Amino acid sequence: MVLNAASDAQVHTELYERFDTLLHKRGLEKLDSLGEQYLACAGLRAPATPDEAMQLLEVGLEMKAFTRRYAARKNVDISLRVGLHCGDATGGVSTVPAAELQRSRQQPLCRL
């Protein structure tokens, strides 16, 4: 099914609300959302823990599973790309353009 602008906005709202809940359950943080991009992180406000990368990976897999179920239930064509970056964070940079730049320069290592 092709979505009109109102339906598209509703889909984003419903998906992002669920993503927010998934992050909150694991103590992860939403950085930003703009259009079709949703950015989350771990460890910015608390000391780093050894399992943060695994927490991000698991929540990414949960997001993909929820998106598949949602798309089937609503009969809409939705795909979700999950990317992970581990390492230092840089403050003061707009997160969405920085993430887009990183995404555009990298090839996926695997498809989930």
DSSP file with accessible surface (Angstrom, degrees, kcal/mol):
  #  RESIDUE AA STRUCTURE BP1 BP2  ACC     N-H-->O    O-->H-N    N-H-->O    O-->H-N    TCO  KAPPA ALPHA  PHI   PSI    X-CA   Y-CA   Z-CA
    1    1 A M              0   0  132      0, 0.0    76,-0.7     0, 0.0     2,-0.4   0.000 360.0 360.0 360.0 135.2    0.0    0.0    0.0
    2    2 A V        -     0   0  143     74,-0.1     2,-0.3     1,-0.0    74,-0.0  -0.747 360.0-136.9 -87.7 136.4    1.3    3.5   -0.9
    3    3 A L        -     0   0   49     -2,-0.4     2,-0.1     4,-0.1    73,-0.0  -0.714   4.4-141.5 -97.5 143.5    1.0    6.0    2.0
    4    4 A N     >  -     0   0   98     -2,-0.3     4,-2.8     1,-0.1     5,-0.2  -0.398  41.8 -91.2 -86.4 177.3   -0.2    9.6    1.7
    5    5 A A  H  > S+     0   0   84      1,-0.2     4,-2.3     2,-0.2     5,-0.2   0.900 126.2  48.4 -61.0 -41.8    1.5   12.3    3.8
    6    6 A A  H  > S+     0   0   77      2,-0.2     4,-2.1     1,-0.2    -1,-0.2   0.925 114.2  46.0 -66.0 -42.7   -0.8   11.9    6.8
    7    7 A S  H  > S+     0   0   47      2,-0.2     4,-2.5     1,-0.2    -2,-0.2   0.905 111.1  53.2 -66.1 -40.2   -0.5    8.1    6.8
    8    8 A D  H  X S+     0   0   62     -4,-2.8     4,-2.4     1,-0.2    -2,-0.2   0.928 109.2  48.6 -60.5 -44.0    3.3    8.4    6.5
    9    9 A A  H  X S+     0   0   52     -4,-2.3     4,-2.5    -5,-0.2    -1,-0.2   0.905 110.7  51.3 -63.9 -39.1    3.4   10.7    9.5
   10   10 A Q  H  X S+     0   0   97     -4,-2.1     4,-2.7     2,-0.2     5,-0.2   0.912 108.7  51.1 -65.0 -41.8    1.2    8.4   11.5
   11   11 A V  H  X S+     0   0   13     -4,-2.5     4,-2.8     2,-0.2     5,-0.3   0.946 111.1  48.0 -60.4 -48.0    3.4    5.4   10.7
   12   12 A H  H  X S+     0   0   32     -4,-2.4     4,-3.0     1,-0.2     5,-0.3   0.923 111.8  50.5 -59.4 -43.8    6.5    7.3   11.8
   13   13 A T  H  X S+     0   0   64     -4,-2.5     4,-2.3     1,-0.2    -2,-0.2   0.942 112.8  45.2 -60.0 -48.4    4.8    8.4   15.0
   14   14 A E  H  X S+     0   0   47     -4,-2.7     4,-1.7     2,-0.2    -2,-0.2   0.917 116.5  45.1 -64.5 -43.4    3.7    4.8   15.9
   15   15 A L  H  X S+     0   0   12     -4,-2.8     4,-2.7    -5,-0.2    -2,-0.2   0.948 114.1  48.3 -65.0 -47.0    7.1    3.3   15.0
   16   16 A Y  H  X S+     0   0   28     -4,-3.0     4,-2.7    -5,-0.3    -2,-0.2   0.861 108.0  54.7 -66.6 -34.2    9.1    6.0   16.9
   17   17 A E  H  X S+     0   0  120     -4,-2.3     4,-1.8    -5,-0.3    -1,-0.2   0.922 111.6  45.3 -62.8 -41.7    6.9    5.7   20.0
   18   18 A R  H  X S+     0   0   74     -4,-1.7     4,-2.5     2,-0.2    -2,-0.2   0.918 111.7  51.5 -67.3 -42.4    7.6    2.0   20.1
   19   19 A F  H  X S+     0   0    4     -4,-2.7     4,-2.5     1,-0.2     5,-0.2   0.917 107.5  53.6 -60.0 -42.5   11.4    2.5   19.5
   20   20 A D  H  X S+     0   0   58     -4,-2.7     4,-2.6     1,-0.2    -1,-0.2   0.915 109.3  48.9 -57.0 -43.1   11.4    5.0   22.4
   21   21 A T  H  X S+     0   0   65     -4,-1.8     4,-2.3     2,-0.2    -2,-0.2   0.921 109.6  51.1 -64.2 -44.1    9.9    2.4   24.6
   22   22 A L  H  X S+     0   0    4     -4,-2.5     4,-0.9     1,-0.2    -1,-0.2   0.913 112.8  46.4 -60.4 -42.2   12.4   -0.2   23.6
   23   23 A L  H ><>S+     0   0    3     -4,-2.5     5,-2.6     1,-0.2     3,-0.8   0.930 110.4  52.4 -64.9 -46.3   15.3    2.2   24.3
   24   24 A H  H ><5S+     0   0  156     -4,-2.6     3,-1.3     1,-0.3    -2,-0.2   0.897 103.5  57.7 -59.5 -40.8   13.9    3.2   27.6
   25   25 A K  H 3<5S+     0   0  141     -4,-2.3    -1,-0.3     1,-0.3    -2,-0.2   0.809 113.1  40.3 -59.1 -31.3   13.5   -0.4   28.8
   26   26 A R  T <<5S-     0   0   65     -4,-0.9    -1,-0.3    -3,-0.8    -2,-0.2   0.358 115.2-111.0-100.5   1.8   17.3   -0.9   28.2
   27   27 A G  T < 5S+     0   0   62     -3,-1.3    -3,-0.2    -4,-0.5     2,-0.2   0.747  72.1 138.5  74.8  22.3   18.4    2.4   29.6
   28   28 A L      < -     0   0   16     -5,-2.6     2,-0.4    -6,-0.2    -1,-0.2  -0.537  45.6-125.7 -95.5 167.4   19.5    3.7   26.1
   29   29 A E  E     -A   41   0A  40     12,-3.0    12,-3.0    -2,-0.2     2,-0.5  -0.920   2.8-133.7-122.5 141.4   18.9    7.2   24.8
   30   30 A K  E     -A   40   0A  81     -2,-0.4    10,-0.3    10,-0.2     3,-0.1  -0.754  20.0-176.1 -83.5 129.3   17.2    8.6   21.7
   31   31 A L  E     -     0   0A  75      8,-3.2     2,-0.3    -2,-0.5     9,-0.2   0.870  57.6 -32.9 -89.4 -47.7   19.5   11.3   20.2
   32   32 A D  E     -A   39   0A  57      7,-1.5     7,-3.1    63,-0.1    -1,-0.4  -0.990  42.0-153.6-166.3 157.2   17.3   12.6   17.4
   33   33 A S  E     +A   38   0A  38     -2,-0.3     2,-0.3     5,-0.2     5,-0.2  -0.974  16.4 169.8-142.4 136.6   14.7   11.8   14.8
   34   34 A L  E >   -A   37   0A 112      3,-2.3     3,-2.2    -2,-0.3     2,-0.2  -0.892  64.0 -50.9-147.4 110.8   14.3   13.6   11.6
   35   35 A G  T 3  S-     0   0   54     -2,-0.3    -1,-0.0     1,-0.3     0, 0.0  -0.393 127.6  -8.1  61.6-119.8   12.0   12.2    8.9
   36   36 A E  T 3  S+     0   0  158     -2,-0.2     2,-0.5    -3,-0.1    -1,-0.3   0.377 116.5  94.3 -91.7   3.4   13.1    8.7    8.3
   37   37 A Q  E <   -A   34   0A  52     -3,-2.2    -3,-2.3     2,-0.0     2,-0.4  -0.857  46.7-179.8-104.0 133.8   16.2    8.8   10.5
   38   38 A Y  E     -A   33   0A  37     -2,-0.5     2,-0.4    -5,-0.2    -5,-0.2  -0.992   8.6-166.8-131.8 118.7   16.1    7.7   14.1
   39   39 A L  E     +A   32   0A  34     -7,-3.1    -8,-3.2    -2,-0.4    -7,-1.5  -0.925  10.0 171.7-115.3 134.1   19.3    7.9   16.1
   40   40 A A  E     -A   30   0A  37     -2,-0.4     2,-0.3   -10,-0.3   -10,-0.2  -0.883   5.2-175.2-134.0 163.4   20.0    6.3   19.5
   41   41 A C  E     -A   29   0A  16    -12,-3.0   -12,-3.0    -2,-0.3     2,-0.3  -0.946  14.0-143.6-151.7 171.5   23.0    5.9   21.8
   42   42 A A  S    S+     0   0   20     -2,-0.3   -14,-0.1   -14,-0.2     6,-0.1  -0.974  74.0  23.9-136.9 149.1   24.3    4.3   25.0
   43   43 A G  S    S+     0   0   29     -2,-0.3     5,-0.1     4,-0.1    -1,-0.1   0.552  75.2 116.5  81.5   9.6   26.8    5.5   27.5
   44   44 A L  S    S+     0   0   90      1,-0.1    -1,-0.1     3,-0.1     4,-0.1   0.861  89.0  25.8 -78.9 -33.3   26.7    9.3   27.0
   45   45 A R  S    S+     0   0  212      2,-0.1    -1,-0.1     0, 0.0     3,-0.0   0.516 123.6  46.1-107.3  -7.9   25.4   10.1   30.5
   46   46 A A  S    S-     0   0   57      1,-0.0     3,-0.1     3,-0.0    -4,-0.0  -0.908  98.6 -80.7-130.3 159.1   26.6    7.2   32.5
   47   47 A P        -     0   0  114      0, 0.0    -4,-0.1     0, 0.0    -2,-0.1  -0.290  60.2 -96.4 -57.4 145.5   29.9    5.4   32.7
   48   48 A A        -     0   0   81     -5,-0.1    -5,-0.0    -4,-0.1    -4,-0.0  -0.296  37.2-156.1 -64.4 145.6   30.4    2.9   29.9
   49   49 A T    >   -     0   0   67     -3,-0.1     3,-1.6     1,-0.0     4,-0.3  -0.914  25.7-116.9-120.7 153.6   29.5   -0.7   30.5
   50   50 A P  T 3  S+     0   0  138      0, 0.0     3,-0.3     0, 0.0     4,-0.2   0.741 110.3  53.1 -62.4 -22.6   31.0   -3.7   28.6
   51   51 A D  T 3> S+     0   0   76      1,-0.2     4,-2.6     2,-0.1     5,-0.2   0.320  73.7 104.3 -99.2  12.5   27.6   -4.7   27.2
   52   52 A E  H <> S+     0   0   39     -3,-1.6     4,-2.4     1,-0.2     5,-0.2   0.904  81.2  50.0 -61.8 -41.2   26.5   -1.4   25.6
   53   53 A A  H  > S+     0   0   45     -3,-0.3     4,-2.5    -4,-0.3    -1,-0.2   0.922 112.2  48.5 -63.4 -40.5   27.3   -2.5   22.1
   54   54 A M  H  > S+     0   0   97     -4,-0.2     4,-3.0     2,-0.2    -2,-0.2   0.900 109.1  53.4 -65.8 -38.7   25.3   -5.7   22.6
   55   55 A Q  H  X S+     0   0   39     -4,-2.6     4,-2.4     2,-0.2     5,-0.2   0.928 110.8  46.7 -60.5 -44.1   22.4   -3.7   24.1
   56   56 A L  H  X S+     0   0   29     -4,-2.4     4,-2.3     2,-0.2    -2,-0.2   0.916 112.7  49.5 -65.0 -42.3   22.3   -1.5   21.0
   57   57 A L  H  X S+     0   0   56     -4,-2.5     4,-2.4     2,-0.2    -2,-0.2   0.946 111.9  48.4 -61.3 -46.9   22.5   -4.5   18.7
   58   58 A E  H  X S+     0   0   70     -4,-3.0     4,-2.3     1,-0.2    -2,-0.2   0.905 111.6  48.4 -63.2 -40.9   19.7   -6.2   20.6
   59   59 A V  H  X S+     0   0    4     -4,-2.4     4,-2.5    -5,-0.2    -1,-0.2   0.893 109.7  54.2 -68.4 -34.0   17.4   -3.1   20.5
   60   60 A G  H  X S+     0   0    2     -4,-2.3     4,-2.3     2,-0.2    -2,-0.2   0.924 109.2  47.5 -61.8 -42.7   18.2   -2.8   16.8
   61   61 A L  H  X S+     0   0   73     -4,-2.4     4,-2.5     2,-0.2    -2,-0.2   0.893 111.2  51.2 -65.4 -38.5   17.0   -6.4   16.2
   62   62 A E  H  X S+     0   0   68     -4,-2.3     4,-2.6     2,-0.2    -2,-0.2   0.895 109.0  51.5 -64.6 -39.4   13.9   -5.7   18.3
   63   63 A M  H  X S+     0   0   16     -4,-2.5     4,-2.5     2,-0.2    -2,-0.2   0.923 110.6  48.1 -62.3 -43.5   13.2   -2.6   16.2
   64   64 A K  H  X S+     0   0   34     -4,-2.3     4,-2.4     2,-0.2    -2,-0.2   0.924 112.3  48.6 -63.7 -43.6   13.5   -4.6   13.0
   65   65 A A  H  X S+     0   0   26     -4,-2.5     4,-2.3     2,-0.2    -2,-0.2   0.925 112.8  47.6 -63.1 -44.3   11.2   -7.4   14.4
   66   66 A F  H  X S+     0   0   27     -4,-2.6     4,-3.0     1,-0.2     5,-0.2   0.923 110.8  52.1 -62.4 -42.6    8.6   -4.8   15.5
   67   67 A T  H  X S+     0   0    4     -4,-2.5     4,-2.8     1,-0.2    -2,-0.2   0.908 108.8  50.1 -62.2 -41.7    8.8   -3.0   12.1
   68   68 A R  H  X S+     0   0  147     -4,-2.4     4,-2.2     2,-0.2    -1,-0.2   0.933 113.8  45.0 -61.5 -46.4    8.2   -6.3   10.2
   69   69 A R  H  X S+     0   0  133     -4,-2.3     4,-2.6     2,-0.2    -2,-0.2   0.917 114.1  49.6 -63.2 -43.3    5.2   -7.2   12.4
   70   70 A Y  H  X S+     0   0    4     -4,-3.0     4,-2.7     2,-0.2    -2,-0.2   0.931 110.4  49.9 -61.0 -47.3    3.8   -3.6   12.1
   71   71 A A  H  X>S+     0   0   12     -4,-2.8     5,-1.9     1,-0.2     4,-0.9   0.907 112.6  47.2 -61.1 -41.5    4.2   -3.6    8.3
   72   72 A A  H  <5S+     0   0   81     -4,-2.2     3,-0.3    -5,-0.2    -1,-0.2   0.921 113.5  48.0 -66.2 -42.5    2.4   -7.0    8.0
   73   73 A R  H  <5S+     0   0  157     -4,-2.6    -2,-0.2     1,-0.2    -1,-0.2   0.892 120.5  36.5 -65.8 -39.3   -0.4   -5.8   10.3
   74   74 A K  H  <5S-     0   0   86     -4,-2.7    -1,-0.2    -5,-0.2    -2,-0.2   0.466 105.0-126.6 -92.6  -4.5   -0.9   -2.5    8.4
   75   75 A N  T  <5 +     0   0  116     -4,-0.9     2,-0.3    -3,-0.3    -3,-0.2   0.931  63.0 135.1  56.5  49.3   -0.2   -3.9    5.0
   76   76 A V      < -     0   0   15     -5,-1.9     2,-0.9    -6,-0.1    -1,-0.2  -0.919  61.2-117.4-125.2 153.7    2.5   -1.3    4.2
   77   77 A D        +     0   0  156    -76,-0.7     2,-0.4    -2,-0.3    -5,-0.0  -0.824  48.1 157.7 -92.9 105.4    5.9   -1.7    2.7
   78   78 A I        -     0   0   42     -2,-0.9     2,-0.3   -11,-0.1    -7,-0.1  -0.995  18.0-174.5-130.6 135.1    8.5   -0.6    5.3
   79   79 A S        -     0   0  112     -2,-0.4     2,-0.4    -8,-0.0    -2,-0.0  -0.932   8.8-155.0-124.8 156.1   12.1   -1.5    5.6
   80   80 A L        -     0   0   43     -2,-0.3     2,-0.5   -16,-0.0    -2,-0.0  -0.996   1.9-159.8-134.3 128.1   14.5   -0.6    8.4
   81   81 A R        -     0   0  118     -2,-0.4     2,-0.5    30,-0.1    30,-0.0  -0.937  10.0-162.8-107.1 128.5   18.2   -0.3    8.3
   82   82 A V        -     0   0   43     -2,-0.5     2,-0.4    30,-0.0    30,-0.1  -0.949   8.8-178.4-113.8 127.2   20.1   -0.5   11.6
   83   83 A G        -     0   0   67     -2,-0.5     2,-0.4    25,-0.1    20,-0.0  -0.955   8.2-158.7-124.2 144.7   23.7    0.7   11.9
   84   84 A L        -     0   0   79     -2,-0.4     2,-0.4     2,-0.0   -31,-0.0  -0.967   7.2-174.8-122.5 141.0   26.0    0.6   14.9
   85   85 A H        -     0   0  109     -2,-0.4     2,-0.5     2,-0.1    -2,-0.0  -0.999   5.8-166.1-131.8 130.4   29.0    2.7   15.6
   86   86 A C        +     0   0   90     -2,-0.4     2,-0.3     3,-0.0    -2,-0.0  -0.960  47.3  55.0-115.6 133.0   31.2    2.0   18.7
   87   87 A G  S    S-     0   0   61     -2,-0.5    -2,-0.1     0, 0.0     0, 0.0  -0.939  87.0  -7.3 145.0-165.3   33.7    4.6   19.8
   88   88 A D        -     0   0  153     -2,-0.3     2,-0.4     1,-0.1    -2,-0.0  -0.284  55.6-140.7 -65.4 146.7   34.1    8.1   20.8
   89   89 A A        -     0   0   71    -45,-0.0     2,-0.5    -3,-0.0    -1,-0.1  -0.843   8.3-143.7-106.0 145.2   31.2   10.6   20.5
   90   90 A T    >   -     0   0  113     -2,-0.4     3,-0.6     3,-0.1     2,-0.1  -0.951  13.8-148.0-112.0 122.8   31.7   14.1   19.3
   91   91 A G  T 3  S+     0   0   71     -2,-0.5     3,-0.1     1,-0.2     0, 0.0  -0.441  74.3  37.8 -84.1 159.3   29.6   16.8   20.8
   92   92 A G  T 3  S+     0   0   91      1,-0.3     2,-0.4    -2,-0.1    -1,-0.2   0.517  86.5 113.8  83.4   3.2   28.4   19.9   19.1
   93   93 A V  S <  S-     0   0   75     -3,-0.6     2,-0.3     3,-0.0    -1,-0.3  -0.904  77.9-108.7-108.3 135.7   27.8   18.2   15.7
   94   94 A S     >  -     0   0   73     -2,-0.4     4,-1.8     1,-0.2     5,-0.2  -0.465  30.4-146.4 -61.9 122.7   24.4   17.9   14.3
   95   95 A T  H  > S+     0   0   46     -2,-0.3     4,-2.6     1,-0.2     5,-0.2   0.859  87.6  54.0 -67.2 -38.6   23.7   14.2   14.7
   96   96 A V  H  > S+     0   0   13      2,-0.2     4,-2.6     1,-0.2     5,-0.2   0.971 111.8  42.1 -67.4 -50.8   21.5   13.6   11.6
   97   97 A P  H  > S+     0   0   77      0, 0.0     4,-2.3     0, 0.0    -1,-0.2   0.911 115.9  51.4 -62.0 -36.6   24.0   15.1    9.0
   98   98 A A  H  X S+     0   0   41     -4,-1.8     4,-2.2     2,-0.2    -2,-0.2   0.926 111.9  46.0 -65.0 -42.9   26.9   13.4   10.8
   99   99 A A  H  X S+     0   0   27     -4,-2.6     4,-2.9     2,-0.2    -1,-0.2   0.896 111.6  52.0 -66.6 -39.2   25.1   10.0   10.8
  100  100 A E  H  X S+     0   0   62     -4,-2.6     4,-2.6    -5,-0.2    -2,-0.2   0.914 109.3  49.9 -63.8 -41.2   24.1   10.4    7.1
  101  101 A L  H  X S+     0   0   84     -4,-2.3     4,-1.1    -5,-0.2    -2,-0.2   0.941 112.8  46.6 -62.0 -46.2   27.7   11.1    6.2
  102  102 A Q  H >X S+     0   0   68     -4,-2.2     3,-0.6     1,-0.2     4,-0.5   0.937 113.2  49.5 -61.5 -45.5   28.9    8.0    8.1
  103  103 A R  H >< S+     0   0  105     -4,-2.9     3,-1.1     1,-0.2    -2,-0.2   0.915 107.9  53.3 -61.1 -41.9   26.1    5.9    6.5
  104  104 A S  H 3< S+     0   0   67     -4,-2.6    -1,-0.2     1,-0.2    -2,-0.2   0.759 109.4  49.1 -69.3 -20.8   26.9    7.1    3.0
  105  105 A R  H << S+     0   0  186     -4,-1.1     2,-0.4    -3,-0.6    -1,-0.2   0.475 102.6  72.2 -96.3  -3.8   30.6    6.2    3.3
  106  106 A Q    <<  -     0   0  108     -3,-1.1     3,-0.0    -4,-0.5     0, 0.0  -0.887  66.1-140.0-120.9 148.3   30.2    2.7    4.6
  107  107 A Q        -     0   0  161     -2,-0.4     2,-0.1     1,-0.1    -3,-0.0  -0.796  37.3-103.0 -97.1 141.9   29.1   -0.6    3.2
  108  108 A P        -     0   0   47      0, 0.0     3,-0.1     0, 0.0   -25,-0.1  -0.391  20.4-153.5 -63.6 140.4   26.9   -2.9    5.4
  109  109 A L  S    S-     0   0  177      1,-0.3     2,-0.3    -2,-0.1    -2,-0.0   0.787  76.4  -4.2 -82.8 -30.7   28.7   -5.8    6.9
  110  110 A C        -     0   0   88     -3,-0.0     2,-0.5     2,-0.0    -1,-0.3  -0.987  65.3-122.9-156.8 157.7   25.6   -7.9    7.1
  111  111 A R              0   0  192     -2,-0.3   -30,-0.1    -3,-0.1     0, 0.0  -0.916 360.0 360.0-104.8 129.4   21.9   -7.7    6.5
  112  112 A L              0   0   92     -2,-0.5   -30,-0.0   -30,-0.1    -2,-0.0  -0.717 360.0 360.0 -98.1 360.0   19.7   -8.5    9.4
